[in-house]
Amino acid sequence: MPSREIVVYSAPGCIVCDRVKEFLARQGVSFMVKDIVEDEQALAELGRMGVMSTPVTLIDGQVVLGFDRRKIEQLLAV
């Protein structure tokens, strides 16, 4: 399988963020977590995307808002 770039923008105490990370882990994919509270650059990246809430998952540049399991599965299958 080719290398993928998967980033989860997350915040502490975000239950939906935890669901996204748990789902990705169960799928066996590697991903990076960017904490928007601890990482000002991550917060700025979200702002440039026009989004100010978490979770946001980037899969090979494709944005997934919230925990959209169907969209995540589709993007992982590509």
N, CA, C and O atoms as a GROMACS GRO file, in nm:
protein
  312
    1MET      N    1   0.084  -0.118   0.000
    1MET     CA    2   0.000   0.000   0.000
    1MET      C    3   0.089   0.124   0.000
    1MET      O    4   0.186   0.130   0.075
    2PRO      N    5   0.057   0.223  -0.083
    2PRO     CA    6   0.140   0.343  -0.088
    2PRO      C    7   0.130   0.423   0.042
    2PRO      O    8   0.033   0.412   0.116
    3SER      N    9   0.233   0.503   0.066
    3SER     CA   10   0.235   0.587   0.185
    3SER      C   11   0.125   0.692   0.177
    3SER      O   12   0.105   0.753   0.072
    4ARG      N   13   0.054   0.712   0.285
    4ARG     CA   14  -0.056   0.807   0.290
    4ARG      C   15  -0.023   0.918   0.387
    4ARG      O   16   0.052   0.898   0.483
    5GLU      N   17  -0.079   1.033   0.362
    5GLU     CA   18  -0.065   1.143   0.456
    5GLU      C   19  -0.200   1.164   0.522
    5GLU      O   20  -0.295   1.210   0.459
    6ILE      N   21  -0.208   1.129   0.650
    6ILE     CA   22  -0.332   1.142   0.726
    6ILE      C   23  -0.303   1.223   0.852
    6ILE      O   24  -0.216   1.189   0.931
    7VAL      N   25  -0.379   1.330   0.867
    7VAL     CA   26  -0.363   1.420   0.981
    7VAL      C   27  -0.500   1.438   1.046
    7VAL      O   28  -0.599   1.463   0.979
    8VAL      N   29  -0.503   1.425   1.180
    8VAL     CA   30  -0.625   1.451   1.255
    8VAL      C   31  -0.601   1.576   1.340
    8VAL      O   32  -0.515   1.576   1.428
    9TYR      N   33  -0.678   1.680   1.314
    9TYR     CA   34  -0.676   1.800   1.396
    9TYR      C   35  -0.771   1.774   1.511
    9TYR      O   36  -0.888   1.743   1.491
   10SER      N   37  -0.718   1.787   1.632
   10SER     CA   38  -0.791   1.743   1.750
   10SER      C   39  -0.778   1.846   1.862
   10SER      O   40  -0.693   1.934   1.856
   11ALA      N   41  -0.864   1.832   1.963
   11ALA     CA   42  -0.857   1.916   2.082
   11ALA      C   43  -0.876   1.826   2.204
   11ALA      O   44  -0.947   1.726   2.197
   12PRO      N   45  -0.813   1.861   2.315
   12PRO     CA   46  -0.829   1.781   2.437
   12PRO      C   47  -0.975   1.776   2.480
   12PRO      O   48  -1.047   1.876   2.473
   13GLY      N   49  -1.019   1.658   2.523
   13GLY     CA   50  -1.155   1.642   2.571
   13GLY      C   51  -1.260   1.629   2.461
   13GLY      O   52  -1.380   1.623   2.490
   14CYS      N   53  -1.215   1.624   2.336
   14CYS     CA   54  -1.308   1.612   2.222
   14CYS      C   55  -1.339   1.464   2.200
   14CYS      O   56  -1.256   1.388   2.148
   15ILE      N   57  -1.458   1.424   2.240
   15ILE     CA   58  -1.497   1.283   2.230
   15ILE      C   59  -1.502   1.237   2.085
   15ILE      O   60  -1.462   1.125   2.054
   16VAL      N   61  -1.552   1.322   1.997
   16VAL     CA   62  -1.561   1.285   1.856
   16VAL      C   63  -1.421   1.271   1.797
   16VAL      O   64  -1.397   1.185   1.712
   17CYS      N   65  -1.328   1.356   1.840
   17CYS     CA   66  -1.188   1.344   1.797
   17CYS      C   67  -1.134   1.206   1.835
   17CYS      O   68  -1.067   1.140   1.756
   18ASP      N   69  -1.163   1.165   1.959
   18ASP     CA   70  -1.117   1.034   2.006
   18ASP      C   71  -1.176   0.922   1.920
   18ASP      O   72  -1.108   0.823   1.892
   19ARG      N   73  -1.301   0.936   1.880
   19ARG     CA   74  -1.365   0.834   1.795
   19ARG      C   75  -1.294   0.822   1.661
   19ARG      O   76  -1.272   0.712   1.611
   20VAL      N   77  -1.258   0.937   1.602
   20VAL     CA   78  -1.187   0.935   1.473
   20VAL      C   79  -1.053   0.864   1.490
   20VAL      O   80  -1.018   0.777   1.410
   21LYS      N   81  -0.978   0.901   1.593
   21LYS     CA   82  -0.846   0.840   1.614
   21LYS      C   83  -0.856   0.690   1.642
   21LYS      O   84  -0.775   0.612   1.591
   22GLU      N   85  -0.955   0.650   1.721
   22GLU     CA   86  -0.975   0.507   1.748
   22GLU      C   87  -1.011   0.432   1.620
   22GLU      O   88  -0.962   0.322   1.596
   23PHE      N   89  -1.097   0.492   1.539
   23PHE     CA   90  -1.136   0.428   1.413
   23PHE      C   91  -1.015   0.409   1.322
   23PHE      O   92  -0.995   0.301   1.267
   24LEU      N   93  -0.936   0.514   1.305
   24LEU     CA   94  -0.817   0.504   1.219
   24LEU      C   95  -0.720   0.399   1.272
   24LEU      O   96  -0.662   0.323   1.194
   25ALA      N   97  -0.702   0.395   1.403
   25ALA     CA   98  -0.612   0.295   1.463
   25ALA      C   99  -0.662   0.154   1.435
   25ALA      O  100  -0.584   0.065   1.404
   26ARG      N  101  -0.795   0.133   1.446
   26ARG     CA  102  -0.852   0.001   1.418
   26ARG      C  103  -0.834  -0.038   1.272
   26ARG      O  104  -0.828  -0.156   1.239
   27GLN      N  105  -0.827   0.062   1.183
   27GLN     CA  106  -0.806   0.034   1.040
   27GLN      C  107  -0.659   0.003   1.010
   27GLN      O  108  -0.626  -0.039   0.899
   28GLY      N  109  -0.574   0.024   1.109
   28GLY     CA  110  -0.432  -0.007   1.092
   28GLY      C  111  -0.356   0.095   1.009
   28GLY      O  112  -0.252   0.063   0.952
   29VAL      N  113  -0.407   0.218   1.002
   29VAL     CA  114  -0.338   0.321   0.925
   29VAL      C  115  -0.260   0.412   1.019
   29VAL      O  116  -0.300   0.436   1.133
   30SER      N  117  -0.149   0.462   0.970
   30SER     CA  118  -0.069   0.557   1.047
   30SER      C  119  -0.125   0.697   1.024
   30SER      O  120  -0.166   0.732   0.914
   31PHE      N  121  -0.127   0.776   1.130
   31PHE     CA  122  -0.175   0.912   1.118
   31PHE      C  123  -0.105   1.001   1.220
   31PHE      O  124  -0.054   0.953   1.321
   32MET      N  125  -0.103   1.130   1.190
   32MET     CA  126  -0.044   1.230   1.278
   32MET      C  127  -0.158   1.305   1.346
   32MET      O  128  -0.260   1.333   1.283
   33VAL      N  129  -0.142   1.337   1.474
   33VAL     CA  130  -0.241   1.415   1.546
   33VAL      C  131  -0.184   1.554   1.569
   33VAL      O  132  -0.071   1.569   1.616
   34LYS      N  133  -0.263   1.656   1.536
   34LYS     CA  134  -0.225   1.794   1.563
   34LYS      C  135  -0.326   1.851   1.662
   34LYS      O  136  -0.444   1.865   1.631
   35ASP      N  137  -0.277   1.884   1.781
   35ASP     CA  138  -0.359   1.938   1.889
   35ASP      C  139  -0.370   2.089   1.868
   35ASP      O  140  -0.270   2.160   1.879
   36ILE      N  141  -0.491   2.138   1.838
   36ILE     CA  142  -0.506   2.279   1.806
   36ILE      C  143  -0.495   2.370   1.929
   36ILE      O  144  -0.481   2.491   1.914
   37VAL      N  145  -0.500   2.312   2.049
   37VAL     CA  146  -0.485   2.392   2.170
   37VAL      C  147  -0.336   2.413   2.200
   37VAL      O  148  -0.295   2.522   2.238
   38GLU      N  149  -0.258   2.309   2.183
   38GLU     CA  150  -0.114   2.315   2.212
   38GLU      C  151  -0.031   2.368   2.095
   38GLU      O  152   0.080   2.418   2.116
   39ASP      N  153  -0.082   2.359   1.974
   39ASP     CA  154  -0.006   2.390   1.853
   39ASP      C  155  -0.073   2.505   1.777
   39ASP      O  156  -0.171   2.484   1.706
   40GLU      N  157  -0.020   2.626   1.795
   40GLU     CA  158  -0.078   2.744   1.729
   40GLU      C  159  -0.076   2.732   1.577
   40GLU      O  160  -0.167   2.780   1.509
   41GLN      N  161   0.027   2.668   1.525
   41GLN     CA  162   0.036   2.649   1.380
   41GLN      C  163  -0.078   2.559   1.332
   41GLN      O  164  -0.136   2.584   1.226
   42ALA      N  165  -0.111   2.456   1.407
   42ALA     CA  166  -0.222   2.368   1.370
   42ALA      C  167  -0.353   2.445   1.368
   42ALA      O  168  -0.436   2.426   1.279
   43LEU      N  169  -0.373   2.532   1.468
   43LEU     CA  170  -0.494   2.614   1.472
   43LEU      C  171  -0.500   2.707   1.351
   43LEU      O  172  -0.606   2.726   1.292
   44ALA      N  173  -0.386   2.765   1.314
   44ALA     CA  174  -0.380   2.852   1.196
   44ALA      C  175  -0.410   2.773   1.068
   44ALA      O  176  -0.477   2.824   0.978
   45GLU      N  177  -0.362   2.649   1.061
   45GLU     CA  178  -0.390   2.564   0.944
   45GLU      C  179  -0.540   2.542   0.930
   45GLU      O  180  -0.594   2.548   0.820
   46LEU      N  181  -0.607   2.514   1.042
   46LEU     CA  182  -0.752   2.497   1.039
   46LEU      C  183  -0.820   2.625   0.989
   46LEU      O  184  -0.911   2.619   0.907
   47GLY      N  185  -0.774   2.738   1.039
   47GLY     CA  186  -0.830   2.866   0.997
   47GLY      C  187  -0.816   2.888   0.847
   47GLY      O  188  -0.908   2.940   0.783
   48ARG      N  189  -0.702   2.850   0.790
   48ARG     CA  190  -0.681   2.864   0.645
   48ARG      C  191  -0.776   2.773   0.566
   48ARG      O  192  -0.809   2.802   0.451
   49MET      N  193  -0.819   2.664   0.630
   49MET     CA  194  -0.916   2.575   0.565
   49MET      C  195  -1.058   2.627   0.581
   49MET      O  196  -1.153   2.573   0.523
   50GLY      N  197  -1.074   2.734   0.662
   50GLY     CA  198  -1.206   2.789   0.687
   50GLY      C  199  -1.285   2.712   0.790
   50GLY      O  200  -1.408   2.718   0.793
   51VAL      N  201  -1.214   2.639   0.875
   51VAL     CA  202  -1.277   2.554   0.976
   51VAL      C  203  -1.225   2.595   1.113
   51VAL      O  204  -1.106   2.621   1.130
   52MET      N  205  -1.314   2.601   1.211
   52MET     CA  206  -1.271   2.635   1.346
   52MET      C  207  -1.326   2.537   1.449
   52MET      O  208  -1.348   2.575   1.564
   53SER      N  209  -1.348   2.413   1.410
   53SER     CA  210  -1.394   2.312   1.504
   53SER      C  211  -1.320   2.182   1.476
   53SER      O  212  -1.261   2.164   1.370
   54THR      N  213  -1.325   2.093   1.573
   54THR     CA  214  -1.260   1.964   1.558
   54THR      C  215  -1.364   1.855   1.575
   54THR      O  216  -1.470   1.879   1.634
   55PRO      N  217  -1.337   1.738   1.524
   55PRO     CA  218  -1.217   1.697   1.452
   55PRO      C  219  -1.226   1.732   1.303
   55PRO      O  220  -1.334   1.742   1.244
   56VAL      N  221  -1.109   1.750   1.247
   56VAL     CA  222  -1.093   1.760   1.103
   56VAL      C  223  -0.986   1.660   1.066
   56VAL      O  224  -0.878   1.658   1.126
   57THR      N  225  -1.015   1.576   0.969
   57THR     CA  226  -0.919   1.476   0.924
   57THR      C  227  -0.881   1.507   0.780
   57THR      O  228  -0.968   1.525   0.694
   58LEU      N  229  -0.752   1.513   0.754
   58LEU     CA  230  -0.702   1.529   0.618
   58LEU      C  231  -0.648   1.395   0.573
   58LEU      O  232  -0.560   1.338   0.637
   59ILE      N  233  -0.700   1.345   0.463
   59ILE     CA  234  -0.651   1.220   0.407
   59ILE      C  235  -0.605   1.251   0.266
   59ILE      O  236  -0.685   1.274   0.176
   60ASP      N  237  -0.473   1.250   0.248
   60ASP     CA  238  -0.413   1.285   0.118
   60ASP      C  239  -0.471   1.416   0.065
   60ASP      O  240  -0.502   1.427  -0.054
   61GLY      N  241  -0.484   1.516   0.154
   61GLY     CA  242  -0.530   1.648   0.115
   61GLY      C  243  -0.681   1.666   0.111
   61GLY      O  244  -0.729   1.777   0.090
   62GLN      N  245  -0.756   1.558   0.130
   62GLN     CA  246  -0.903   1.566   0.129
   62GLN      C  247  -0.953   1.589   0.272
   62GLN      O  248  -0.913   1.518   0.364
   63VAL      N  249  -1.039   1.689   0.289
   63VAL     CA  250  -1.088   1.727   0.422
   63VAL      C  251  -1.213   1.647   0.459
   63VAL      O  252  -1.306   1.633   0.380
   64VAL      N  253  -1.211   1.595   0.582
   64VAL     CA  254  -1.328   1.527   0.637
   64VAL      C  255  -1.362   1.598   0.768
   64VAL      O  256  -1.280   1.604   0.859
   65LEU      N  257  -1.484   1.652   0.775
   65LEU     CA  258  -1.528   1.722   0.896
   65LEU      C  259  -1.600   1.624   0.987
   65LEU      O  260  -1.678   1.541   0.942
   66GLY      N  261  -1.572   1.636   1.117
   66GLY     CA  262  -1.637   1.548   1.214
   66GLY      C  263  -1.596   1.403   1.195
   66GLY      O  264  -1.489   1.374   1.140
   67PHE      N  265  -1.680   1.312   1.240
   67PHE     CA  266  -1.653   1.169   1.222
   67PHE      C  267  -1.748   1.117   1.115
   67PHE      O  268  -1.854   1.062   1.144
   68ASP      N  269  -1.706   1.138   0.990
   68ASP     CA  270  -1.783   1.092   0.875
   68ASP      C  271  -1.723   0.959   0.831
   68ASP      O  272  -1.639   0.953   0.742
   69ARG      N  273  -1.768   0.853   0.898
   69ARG     CA  274  -1.709   0.720   0.877
   69ARG      C  275  -1.711   0.679   0.730
   69ARG      O  276  -1.612   0.628   0.678
   70ARG      N  277  -1.823   0.702   0.663
   70ARG     CA  278  -1.835   0.662   0.522
   70ARG      C  279  -1.731   0.732   0.435
   70ARG      O  280  -1.666   0.669   0.351
   71LYS      N  281  -1.714   0.863   0.456
   71LYS     CA  282  -1.616   0.938   0.375
   71LYS      C  283  -1.473   0.892   0.407
   71LYS      O  284  -1.390   0.878   0.317
   72ILE      N  285  -1.445   0.869   0.533
   72ILE     CA  286  -1.312   0.822   0.572
   72ILE      C  287  -1.284   0.687   0.507
   72ILE      O  288  -1.175   0.666   0.452
   73GLU      N  289  -1.380   0.596   0.513
   73GLU     CA  290  -1.362   0.465   0.452
   73GLU      C  291  -1.340   0.478   0.301
   73GLU      O  292  -1.254   0.409   0.245
   74GLN      N  293  -1.414   0.565   0.235
   74GLN     CA  294  -1.398   0.584   0.091
   74GLN      C  295  -1.259   0.636   0.058
   74GLN      O  296  -1.195   0.588  -0.035
   75LEU      N  297  -1.213   0.733   0.136
   75LEU     CA  298  -1.080   0.790   0.108
   75LEU      C  299  -0.968   0.691   0.139
   75LEU      O  300  -0.865   0.690   0.072
   76LEU      N  301  -0.987   0.608   0.240
   76LEU     CA  302  -0.885   0.508   0.273
   76LEU      C  303  -0.880   0.398   0.166
   76LEU      O  304  -0.776   0.335   0.147
   77ALA      N  305  -0.991   0.374   0.098
   77ALA     CA  306  -0.996   0.267  -0.002
   77ALA      C  307  -0.930   0.305  -0.133
   77ALA      O  308  -0.900   0.218  -0.215
   78VAL      N  309  -0.906   0.434  -0.154
   78VAL     CA  310  -0.849   0.481  -0.281
   78VAL      C  311  -0.706   0.434  -0.293
   78VAL      O  312  -0.640   0.463  -0.393
   0.00000   0.00000   0.00000
